[in-house]
């Protein structure tokens, strides 16, 4: 019985981690959108902020399913990734070079989220938490879609424009 409690505690800790992360991302996305010059990138950040609000709401349902109060625990990883984006905004003038940096920073955040949600889904499946699995899979699909969009935007125009601006 102790092993099950430890496993549930691990699941809860990581849910608290991603809850904190999503709430920090909600704060960061408007800054990233404002700093982006490329309209498609700006729109991607704005759209993903709306999705992220829904993700926070789904995480609140996960807490309910676990019988716990929704609260985050500081996630130093997401703080560092967001700080990298802030450094790009501060260190590079508005334009395509900054946009390339912002897209790369946003993808790093998406990759962190994809990794976290993947682990949480596997653990929730193991624990037989079907409701939690369903909620988290919806969010994971959105994170993967956001990553794909950022990759497409970067490869379609942003990276080329940044290279040409630097040349």
N, C-alpha and C positions, 0 to 999 in steps of 0.2 A: 504493500500500500504506500510506503514512503516514496518509492520510485515514481508512482503516478502523481503524487503531490509535487515532487521535484520537477517532473515533466510539465505539469500544469503551471507551475511557477515560472518555468522557462518560457512557455508560451505567453503568459501574461507579461513578462518582462519585455519580450520583443514586440508585443502589441503596444505596450506603453512607449517603447522606443519609436516605432513607426508613427504613432499618434503624435508624439512631439515633433517628429520630422515633418509630417504633413502640415502641421500648424505653422511651422517655420517657413515651409515652402509657400504657404498661402501669403505670408508677409513678403517673401522675396520676389514672387512672380510679377507683381505690379512694378517693382523697381526695374526688373529685367525688361519688361515690356516698354517702359518709358525710355530706357537706355538704348533699345534696339532701333536701328535706322530702317532695316528691311521690314516692309509692311507685313509680309507673310510670317516672318519670325515674331514680330510684335503680336500679330493675330494668334499665333500658336501659343505664345505665353498667356495671352488673355483667355483663350479658350481653355487651356489647361488649368488655369486658376479656377474656372467654373467647375471643371471636373474634380479638382482637388477638394473643393468644398463638399461635393458629394462623397468623396472618399473619406473625409473626416466624419461625415454623418454615418457612413457605413461602419467605420471603426467604432463609433459610439454604440451601434447595434451589436458589434462584436463584444464590447465590454458588457453590454446587457446580457448577452448569451452566456458570458462567463460569470455573471452575477457580481460584477465588479463595477466600481465607479470609474468613469472615463477620466483618466489623468495620464499625462505623459511623464516620462523620465528623460532627462537631458541626453541628447544624442550628439556626442562630440563629432561623429562622422558627418552628419548633415550640417552641423555648424561649420565645419571646415570646408565642405563643398560649397555652401552658400557664400562663405567668406571669399573663396576663390572667384566666384562670380562678381562679388563686390570689388575685388582687386582689379578685375578686367575693366569694370566700369570706371574706376578711378584712374587706371594707368593708360588706357587707350582712348583716343579721341573718338567721338561719334563717327560711325562709318562702318564699312564692311569688315575691317580688321576686328573691330570691337564685336561686331555681330558674329563673326566666326568664333571668337573666344566665348561669347555668351552661349552660343549653340553647343559648343563643346562642354562648357560647365553644366548646362542644363542636361546634356546627355549623361554626364557623370552622376548627376542626381537621379536621373531615371534608372540608371544601372544599379545604383544603391537600392532604390525602391524595388526594382524587379527582384533583386537577390533576397531582400527581406520578405517580400510577399511570397516568393517561391518557398522559402523555408517555413513560413507561417502556415501556408496551405498544406505542406507535407505533414507538419506537426498536427494540424487540426484534423487531417484525414486519419492519422494514426490514433488520435484521441476520439475518433468517431463523432466529431463536431461538424455535422453536415451543413448546418445553417451558417456557421463561421466560414467553412470552405467556400460556400456559394458567394458570400459577401466578398471574401478576399479574392476569389477568382475574377469577379467583375472588375475589381480595382486593378488586378494584375494585367488584365486585357487592356485597360485604359493606359497603363504605364507603358506597356509594350507598343501600343499605337502611338503614344507621344514620342517615344524613342525613334520609331520608324519615321515619323513625320520630320523630326529634327534632322535625322540622317538624310532624308530626301531633300530637305531645304538646303542643307549644307552642301551636298553633292551636286545639286541642280544649279545653284547660283552663288551662294554665300562664299564658299571657299575660293571659287574662281575670282570673284570680285575682290576678295581680300588679297589674293595673290597679285592681281593686277594693280590694286591700290598701292601695294608695297613695292612694286617694281619701278 
